[in-house]
Amino acid sequence: MVKKGKKWACLPEKVTKTPGWVAKLRVKNFVFSLVASLALSVTLFWAFHKFAVCPPEYAFAGIPVFLLFALALYRGAMRRISALFETAYFLEYRKVRYQSERKGNFQSETDVHNRTVWSFAKKLRNAEAHGRFWKYLNAMARTKKIPPDIYAETMYV
């Protein structure tokens, strides 16, 4: 998300303290995908040899296919994680907007956005400090609790 130019509320402390962590994670992901594709190809090689379906060497042609499948899974996981962050962020946005309107303190969009980013980052840092970053983020993203005024606005438009 940062590479796309979108503002992000919080990066885990593990990423900010050790900049090489992301590169190591990518290398580990590639190595794991390569080992998994080789293991699947060896299994196919054994099956082709055992059942004489076709020449066993054709099993190794599946390595690029398996790598493309691993790439698709990785991209899907990254999309899901970014959607999780966005959903959790917009829950916090709705809370901040509701609290300011309930007090009668109507704020501009940029003020609400800045307050939301501050509040969201503070909550995620606190959750990370207590070792429940992902648990808290998932709970925020999956909650169905929205302020009653927003619910009324969306239902009776």
Buried (B, 14 or more C-beta within 10 A) or exposed (E): BEEEEEEBBBBEEEEEEEEEEEEEEEEEBBEEBBEBBBEBBEEBBEEBEEEEEEEBEEBBEBBEEBBEBBEEEBEEEEEEEBEBBBBBBBBBBBBBBBBBBEEEEEBEEEEBBEBBBEBBBEBBBEBBEEEEBEEBBBEBBEEEEBBEEBEEEEEEE
